[in-house]
Amino acid sequence: MYNRFKAEKQLFFHVGIDTQFFKKLTKTNDREYIMFPLRKNESKGSIYAIECIRKLLQNNENIKITAFGDYKLDEIPADIRNEIIYYYRPSRKVLLGLYNKSMIFVLPSIVEGMSSPPLEAMACGCAVVVTDNGGVNEYIKDGLNGIIFPVRDSDCLYQKVILLINNKALREQMIQNGLETAKEFSYDNMNKNFIRLIEEVQRRKS
């Protein structure tokens, strides 16, 4: 949408997250989990997340995976169901704890608007791996503050997750840059930006 209207002097507004709530509470060196959202809507790409989880479990003995979403536990494939820690529709407080136990957060969506979970994860000190789904391109720069992989590609997703697991220096770089990015998308900055847009509209009308 930005590219469609960028020649028309549009006013661009970034949605924010609650960085007073979603924040880093634990040391990143102490974390072990890879975190996945699992949602039933086909556009959320959960089948690719499940394929990646399966490969991670098959090829890595000590891998620890946590997931959350709107799948019921018995709807998750039986071969991985008992090998992961799963939370059905967790509260914000539980989600905050999950982010702070995870070193990597994965978003497997096929298409997204302005997706807040990766930003929340970044604010909590996770390195993020996301699909090239449109919305995340507003704040994630591939190789700088996150890793972007093609949609519908569980093989590539698996390789990107393994890269971050095995490369601590790269992972820490992503985490630090992600923390700085999350600060830019605070509610405080969102409110300031909204006021700026209103003032700009008023100037254009005067």
LUMDOKOL-501040 format. One record per residue: residue in one letter; residue number from 1; y, z, x of N, C-alpha, C in turn. Coordinates in pm, whole numbers, always signed. Layout:
% residues N
('a', NUM, (Y, Z, X), (Y, Z, X), (Y, Z, X));
...
% end
This chain:
% residues 206
('m', 1, (-119, +0, +82), (+0, +0, +0), (+127, +0, +87));
('y', 2, (+122, +76, +197), (+236, +79, +289), (+265, -61, +342));
('n', 3, (+159, -133, +385), (+178, -268, +438), (+228, -364, +330));
('r', 4, (+180, -343, +208), (+220, -431, +96), (+370, -421, +69));
('f', 5, (+427, -300, +80), (+567, -280, +40), (+661, -251, +158));
('k', 6, (+612, -262, +282), (+694, -219, +395), (+821, -303, +414));
('a', 7, (+825, -425, +360), (+944, -508, +374), (+1048, -481, +266));
('e', 8, (+1022, -388, +177), (+1108, -365, +61), (+1186, -234, +70));
('k', 9, (+1204, -182, +191), (+1283, -60, +215), (+1233, +56, +130));
('q', 10, (+1100, +73, +127), (+1042, +179, +47), (+1069, +316, +111));
('l', 11, (+1062, +420, +29), (+1073, +557, +77), (+931, +612, +89));
('f', 12, (+897, +660, +206), (+760, +699, +236), (+749, +851, +240));
('f', 13, (+655, +905, +163), (+641, +1049, +151), (+502, +1094, +192));
('h', 14, (+493, +1183, +291), (+365, +1238, +336), (+329, +1362, +254));
('v', 15, (+208, +1367, +205), (+156, +1487, +140), (+118, +1587, +249));
('g', 16, (+136, +1716, +221), (+107, +1818, +320), (-15, +1902, +285));
('i', 17, (-49, +1994, +373), (-156, +2090, +350), (-100, +2231, +375));
('d', 18, (-171, +2330, +328), (-128, +2469, +343), (-172, +2521, +480));
('t', 19, (-87, +2499, +581), (-121, +2541, +717), (-107, +2692, +736));
('q', 20, (-49, +2762, +638), (-49, +2907, +643), (-187, +2962, +607));
('f', 21, (-262, +2885, +530), (-398, +2926, +491), (-502, +2862, +581));
('f', 22, (-497, +2728, +592), (-592, +2657, +677), (-542, +2661, +821));
('k', 23, (-603, +2745, +903), (-561, +2763, +1041), (-679, +2808, +1126));
('k', 24, (-662, +2797, +1255), (-767, +2832, +1351), (-778, +2984, +1362));
('l', 25, (-895, +3037, +1329), (-919, +3180, +1332), (-1022, +3220, +1438));
('t', 26, (-1096, +3122, +1490), (-1200, +3150, +1589), (-1185, +3058, +1709));
('k', 27, (-1234, +3101, +1822), (-1229, +3018, +1943), (-1318, +2895, +1925));
('t', 28, (-1270, +2783, +1970), (-1348, +2660, +1954), (-1472, +2659, +2043));
('n', 29, (-1469, +2731, +2153), (-1584, +2736, +2242), (-1703, +2807, +2180));
('d', 30, (-1678, +2889, +2079), (-1784, +2968, +2016), (-1850, +2896, +1899));
('r', 31, (-1811, +2775, +1871), (-1858, +2707, +1751), (-1980, +2618, +1779));
('e', 32, (-2063, +2602, +1675), (-2187, +2527, +1694), (-2212, +2420, +1588));
('y', 33, (-2147, +2431, +1472), (-2185, +2348, +1358), (-2115, +2213, +1353));
('i', 34, (-2188, +2115, +1299), (-2131, +1986, +1259), (-2120, +1992, +1106));
('m', 35, (-2003, +1961, +1053), (-1974, +1982, +911), (-1956, +1850, +837));
('f', 36, (-2023, +1837, +722), (-2017, +1716, +640), (-1985, +1751, +494));
('p', 37, (-1895, +1676, +429), (-1884, +1684, +284), (-1989, +1592, +221));
('l', 38, (-2054, +1637, +115), (-2152, +1555, +43), (-2108, +1550, -103));
('r', 39, (-2057, +1436, -143), (-2007, +1420, -280), (-2077, +1304, -349));
('k', 40, (-2096, +1318, -480), (-2175, +1220, -555), (-2105, +1085, -574));
('n', 41, (-1972, +1087, -583), (-1899, +962, -601), (-1936, +864, -489));
('e', 42, (-1978, +744, -525), (-2025, +647, -425), (-1921, +618, -318));
('s', 43, (-1792, +624, -355), (-1686, +593, -260), (-1676, +696, -147));
('k', 44, (-1740, +813, -165), (-1733, +920, -64), (-1834, +899, +49));
('g', 45, (-1923, +800, +36), (-2010, +761, +146), (-2114, +863, +187));
('s', 46, (-2158, +947, +94), (-2252, +1053, +130), (-2387, +1000, +178));
('i', 47, (-2428, +882, +130), (-2557, +828, +175), (-2555, +802, +326));
('y', 48, (-2438, +768, +379), (-2427, +744, +523), (-2421, +875, +600));
('a', 49, (-2359, +974, +539), (-2361, +1108, +599), (-2504, +1160, +606));
('i', 50, (-2580, +1143, +499), (-2719, +1190, +494), (-2804, +1119, +598));
('e', 51, (-2783, +988, +614), (-2856, +913, +717), (-2823, +966, +856));
('c', 52, (-2696, +998, +879), (-2654, +1052, +1008), (-2714, +1190, +1031));
('i', 53, (-2711, +1274, +929), (-2769, +1408, +939), (-2917, +1398, +976));
('r', 54, (-2986, +1307, +910), (-3129, +1288, +937), (-3152, +1253, +1084));
('k', 55, (-3071, +1162, +1138), (-3086, +1123, +1279), (-3054, +1238, +1373));
('l', 56, (-2949, +1313, +1338), (-2912, +1428, +1422), (-3026, +1529, +1427));
('l', 57, (-3088, +1556, +1314), (-3196, +1654, +1308), (-3321, +1605, +1380));
('q', 58, (-3346, +1476, +1370), (-3466, +1419, +1433), (-3455, +1413, +1584));
('n', 59, (-3335, +1393, +1635), (-3318, +1365, +1778), (-3256, +1478, +1859));
('n', 60, (-3221, +1586, +1794), (-3155, +1696, +1864), (-3211, +1829, +1815));
('e', 61, (-3289, +1895, +1898), (-3360, +2015, +1857), (-3270, +2128, +1809));
('n', 62, (-3160, +2148, +1880), (-3077, +2266, +1855), (-2955, +2239, +1767));
('i', 63, (-2953, +2122, +1701), (-2837, +2087, +1619), (-2825, +2181, +1499));
('k', 64, (-2703, +2219, +1467), (-2677, +2303, +1351), (-2578, +2230, +1260));
('i', 65, (-2616, +2214, +1135), (-2536, +2135, +1041), (-2505, +2216, +917));
('t', 66, (-2380, +2211, +877), (-2338, +2271, +751), (-2275, +2162, +665));
('a', 67, (-2290, +2175, +534), (-2235, +2075, +442), (-2190, +2145, +314));
('f', 68, (-2105, +2075, +240), (-2055, +2128, +113), (-2027, +2012, +20));
('g', 69, (-2024, +2040, -109), (-1991, +1933, -203), (-2040, +1961, -343));
('d', 70, (-2056, +1852, -421), (-2096, +1867, -561), (-2240, +1824, -586));
('y', 71, (-2317, +1798, -481), (-2462, +1785, -497), (-2521, +1923, -529));
('k', 72, (-2616, +1927, -621), (-2698, +2047, -633), (-2797, +2045, -516));
('l', 73, (-2842, +2162, -476), (-2928, +2169, -359), (-3052, +2082, -375));
('d', 74, (-3111, +2080, -495), (-3233, +2001, -513), (-3207, +1851, -523));
('e', 75, (-3079, +1811, -519), (-3045, +1669, -517), (-3031, +1616, -375));
('i', 76, (-3030, +1705, -277), (-3026, +1665, -137), (-3167, +1628, -94));
('p', 77, (-3186, +1518, -20), (-3322, +1477, +19), (-3403, +1591, +79));
('a', 78, (-3529, +1598, +41), (-3614, +1711, +78), (-3632, +1726, +228));
('d', 79, (-3628, +1614, +303), (-3655, +1623, +447), (-3541, +1688, +525));
('i', 80, (-3421, +1698, +464), (-3311, +1764, +534), (-3263, +1890, +462));
('r', 81, (-3305, +1906, +337), (-3252, +2013, +250), (-3262, +2151, +314));
('n', 82, (-3374, +2181, +371), (-3397, +2315, +427), (-3358, +2325, +575));
('e', 83, (-3304, +2215, +628), (-3266, +2212, +769), (-3114, +2227, +789));
('i', 84, (-3042, +2232, +678), (-2897, +2246, +686), (-2853, +2368, +605));
('i', 85, (-2732, +2414, +631), (-2672, +2520, +549), (-2576, +2452, +452));
('y', 86, (-2604, +2465, +321), (-2528, +2390, +222), (-2457, +2484, +125));
('y', 87, (-2333, +2448, +89), (-2252, +2525, -5), (-2211, +2434, -120));
('y', 88, (-2246, +2476, -240), (-2211, +2400, -360), (-2072, +2441, -407));
('r', 89, (-1981, +2344, -407), (-1843, +2365, -452), (-1784, +2497, -401));
('p', 90, (-1768, +2511, -272), (-1719, +2637, -215), (-1573, +2664, -251));
('s', 91, (-1538, +2791, -256), (-1398, +2830, -276), (-1318, +2796, -152));
('r', 92, (-1187, +2804, -164), (-1101, +2778, -47), (-1131, +2876, +65));
('k', 93, (-1155, +3001, +29), (-1183, +3102, +131), (-1312, +3071, +206));
('v', 94, (-1415, +3030, +133), (-1541, +2993, +197), (-1522, +2870, +284));
('l', 95, (-1446, +2773, +232), (-1419, +2650, +307), (-1347, +2680, +438));
('l', 96, (-1252, +2770, +432), (-1180, +2811, +553), (-1279, +2865, +657));
('g', 97, (-1372, +2948, +612), (-1472, +3002, +703), (-1562, +2894, +761));
('l', 98, (-1599, +2795, +680), (-1683, +2686, +727), (-1612, +2603, +834));
('y', 99, (-1485, +2570, +808), (-1408, +2497, +908), (-1406, +2573, +1041));
('n', 100, (-1391, +2704, +1033), (-1376, +2785, +1154), (-1509, +2816, +1223));
('k', 101, (-1620, +2773, +1163), (-1750, +2780, +1231), (-1791, +2645, +1290));
('s', 102, (-1712, +2542, +1259), (-1752, +2405, +1295), (-1672, +2351, +1412));
('m', 103, (-1741, +2281, +1500), (-1671, +2216, +1611), (-1635, +2072, +1577));
('i', 104, (-1712, +2012, +1485), (-1686, +1873, +1445), (-1692, +1863, +1294));
('f', 105, (-1593, +1793, +1236), (-1592, +1766, +1093), (-1601, +1615, +1074));
('v', 106, (-1688, +1572, +982), (-1712, +1429, +958), (-1669, +1392, +817));
('l', 107, (-1590, +1285, +804), (-1555, +1229, +673), (-1617, +1090, +663));
('p', 108, (-1720, +1069, +579), (-1791, +941, +575), (-1745, +845, +466));
('s', 109, (-1630, +870, +403), (-1586, +796, +285), (-1574, +645, +309));
('i', 110, (-1600, +570, +204), (-1581, +424, +209), (-1434, +390, +186));
('v', 111, (-1370, +463, +96), (-1227, +444, +71), (-1165, +578, +36));
('e', 112, (-1042, +600, +80), (-969, +724, +53), (-822, +694, +37));
('g', 113, (-756, +783, -36), (-611, +786, -35), (-569, +876, +80));
('m', 114, (-474, +962, +56), (-432, +1059, +157), (-532, +1174, +154));
('s', 115, (-633, +1168, +237), (-743, +1264, +233), (-704, +1392, +308));
('s', 116, (-710, +1506, +239), (-668, +1631, +301), (-777, +1703, +381));
('p', 117, (-908, +1691, +349), (-1007, +1766, +426), (-1003, +1745, +578));
('p', 118, (-987, +1623, +630), (-977, +1611, +776), (-856, +1686, +833));
('l', 119, (-743, +1683, +761), (-625, +1758, +807), (-651, +1908, +805));
('e', 120, (-717, +1956, +699), (-751, +2098, +692), (-842, +2136, +808));
('a', 121, (-940, +2050, +836), (-1032, +2076, +947), (-959, +2076, +1080));
('m', 122, (-867, +1983, +1098), (-788, +1977, +1221), (-705, +2104, +1238));
('a', 123, (-646, +2151, +1127), (-564, +2272, +1132), (-648, +2394, +1170));
('c', 124, (-778, +2387, +1142), (-869, +2499, +1174), (-936, +2483, +1309));
('g', 125, (-904, +2376, +1382), (-957, +2360, +1516), (-1084, +2280, +1528));
('c', 126, (-1108, +2189, +1434), (-1223, +2099, +1442), (-1181, +1966, +1504));
('a', 127, (-1271, +1907, +1580), (-1257, +1766, +1616), (-1307, +1686, +1497));
('v', 128, (-1238, +1577, +1463), (-1275, +1503, +1342), (-1324, +1362, +1374));
('v', 129, (-1426, +1321, +1297), (-1480, +1185, +1302), (-1469, +1131, +1161));
('v', 130, (-1397, +1021, +1144), (-1369, +969, +1010), (-1391, +819, +1003));
('t', 131, (-1419, +770, +884), (-1429, +626, +864), (-1290, +562, +861));
('d', 132, (-1289, +433, +883), (-1166, +355, +873), (-1144, +323, +725));
('n', 133, (-1109, +428, +649), (-1109, +418, +502), (-972, +395, +439));
('g', 134, (-870, +378, +520), (-737, +352, +467), (-646, +472, +475));
('g', 135, (-676, +576, +400), (-586, +690, +391), (-570, +768, +519));
('v', 136, (-678, +785, +595), (-669, +867, +717), (-584, +802, +825));
('n', 137, (-561, +671, +811), (-480, +601, +912), (-335, +648, +912));
('e', 138, (-296, +725, +810), (-161, +781, +806), (-141, +887, +914));
('y', 139, (-250, +951, +956), (-233, +1061, +1050), (-333, +1066, +1165));
('i', 140, (-439, +987, +1160), (-536, +988, +1270), (-522, +863, +1355));
('k', 141, (-506, +884, +1485), (-500, +777, +1583), (-631, +780, +1661));
('d', 142, (-707, +673, +1652), (-839, +668, +1712), (-834, +696, +1862));
('g', 143, (-914, +793, +1906), (-920, +827, +2046), (-815, +925, +2091));
('l', 144, (-720, +958, +2005), (-613, +1051, +2040), (-634, +1186, +1971));
('n', 145, (-632, +1185, +1838), (-650, +1311, +1765), (-772, +1308, +1673));
('g', 146, (-855, +1207, +1691), (-977, +1193, +1613), (-1049, +1066, +1653));
('i', 147, (-1166, +1046, +1595), (-1243, +924, +1620), (-1264, +853, +1487));
('i', 148, (-1234, +724, +1484), (-1250, +644, +1364), (-1369, +549, +1384));
('f', 149, (-1457, +542, +1285), (-1571, +451, +1291), (-1574, +364, +1165));
('p', 150, (-1644, +250, +1168), (-1646, +161, +1052), (-1714, +224, +931));
('v', 151, (-1669, +186, +812), (-1733, +235, +690), (-1876, +182, +682));
('r', 152, (-1961, +256, +613), (-2101, +217, +588), (-2181, +196, +717));
('d', 153, (-2151, +270, +819), (-2221, +251, +947), (-2270, +387, +999));
('s', 154, (-2386, +429, +953), (-2440, +559, +992), (-2483, +561, +1138));
('d', 155, (-2523, +445, +1192), (-2561, +439, +1334), (-2441, +467, +1423));
('c', 156, (-2329, +404, +1393), (-2207, +426, +1470), (-2159, +571, +1452));
('l', 157, (-2167, +621, +1330), (-2130, +760, +1305), (-2212, +854, +1391));
('y', 158, (-2342, +833, +1395), (-2430, +916, +1477), (-2386, +914, +1623));
('q', 159, (-2358, +795, +1675), (-2318, +782, +1815), (-2186, +853, +1843));
('k', 160, (-2092, +847, +1749), (-1962, +913, +1768), (-1978, +1065, +1767));
('v', 161, (-2063, +1116, +1679), (-2087, +1260, +1674), (-2153, +1307, +1804));
('i', 162, (-2252, +1233, +1850), (-2320, +1267, +1976), (-2223, +1263, +2093));
('l', 163, (-2133, +1165, +2092), (-2031, +1155, +2198), (-1950, +1283, +2205));
('l', 164, (-1906, +1334, +2091), (-1825, +1455, +2090), (-1906, +1580, +2123));
('i', 165, (-2032, +1583, +2081), (-2117, +1697, +2115), (-2134, +1707, +2266));
('n', 166, (-2156, +1593, +2329), (-2188, +1591, +2472), (-2067, +1588, +2564));
('n', 167, (-1950, +1559, +2509), (-1830, +1547, +2593), (-1731, +1656, +2553));
('k', 168, (-1744, +1771, +2616), (-1661, +1886, +2580), (-1513, +1858, +2606));
('a', 169, (-1481, +1790, +2717), (-1341, +1763, +2751), (-1277, +1675, +2644));
('l', 170, (-1348, +1572, +2601), (-1295, +1484, +2496), (-1281, +1561, +2366));
('r', 171, (-1380, +1642, +2334), (-1375, +1721, +2211), (-1255, +1816, +2210));
('e', 172, (-1232, +1883, +2320), (-1118, +1975, +2328), (-985, +1901, +2319));
('q', 173, (-981, +1782, +2376), (-858, +1700, +2365), (-830, +1666, +2220));
('m', 174, (-936, +1624, +2148), (-922, +1591, +2006), (-877, +1713, +1926));
('i', 175, (-934, +1829, +1960), (-899, +1952, +1888), (-753, +1987, +1908));
('q', 176, (-707, +1985, +2031), (-567, +2022, +2060), (-470, +1925, +1995));
('n', 177, (-497, +1796, +2006), (-409, +1697, +1943), (-415, +1707, +1791));
('g', 178, (-532, +1741, +1738), (-546, +1758, +1594), (-466, +1876, +1543));
('l', 179, (-465, +1984, +1618), (-386, +2101, +1579), (-238, +2066, +1571));
('e', 180, (-189, +1987, +1667), (-48, +1945, +1665), (-20, +1853, +1547));
('t', 181, (-113, +1763, +1517), (-95, +1674, +1403), (-87, +1752, +1272));
('a', 182, (-176, +1850, +1257), (-179, +1930, +1134), (-45, +2000, +1111));
('k', 183, (+17, +2046, +1219), (+147, +2113, +1206), (+251, +2020, +1144));
('e', 184, (+244, +1893, +1176), (+340, +1796, +1123), (+326, +1778, +972));
('f', 185, (+207, +1813, +920), (+179, +1791, +777), (+177, +1923, +699));
('s', 186, (+252, +2021, +748), (+263, +2149, +678), (+341, +2132, +547));
('y', 187, (+322, +2227, +455), (+400, +2226, +332), (+550, +2232, +361));
('d', 188, (+587, +2306, +464), (+729, +2318, +499), (+786, +2182, +535));
('n', 189, (+715, +2108, +617), (+762, +1974, +654), (+758, +1879, +534));
('m', 190, (+657, +1895, +448), (+648, +1812, +328), (+770, +1836, +239));
('n', 191, (+809, +1962, +220), (+925, +1993, +137), (+1054, +1937, +197));
('k', 192, (+1067, +1950, +329), (+1186, +1896, +395), (+1192, +1745, +378));
('n', 193, (+1078, +1680, +389), (+1072, +1536, +374), (+1107, +1495, +232));
('f', 194, (+1061, +1573, +133), (+1090, +1542, -6), (+1240, +1553, -34));
('i', 195, (+1303, +1657, +20), (+1448, +1674, +5), (+1522, +1558, +70));
('r', 196, (+1473, +1517, +188), (+1535, +1404, +258), (+1528, +1276, +173));
('l', 197, (+1414, +1255, +107), (+1398, +1136, +23), (+1493, +1139, -96));
('i', 198, (+1508, +1256, -158), (+1602, +1269, -270), (+1744, +1238, -226));
('e', 199, (+1781, +1291, -110), (+1915, +1265, -57), (+1934, +1117, -27));
('e', 200, (+1827, +1052, +21), (+1836, +909, +50), (+1854, +829, -79));
('v', 201, (+1784, +866, -185), (+1799, +798, -314), (+1941, +814, -365));
('q', 202, (+1996, +934, -351), (+2132, +958, -396), (+2233, +875, -318));
('r', 203, (+2207, +862, -188), (+2298, +780, -106), (+2293, +633, -149));
('r', 204, (+2175, +586, -181), (+2160, +447, -220), (+2230, +419, -354));
('k', 205, (+2234, +520, -440), (+2295, +503, -572), (+2448, +514, -566));
('s', 206, (+2500, +582, -463), (+2643, +605, -457), (+2718, +485, -400));
% end
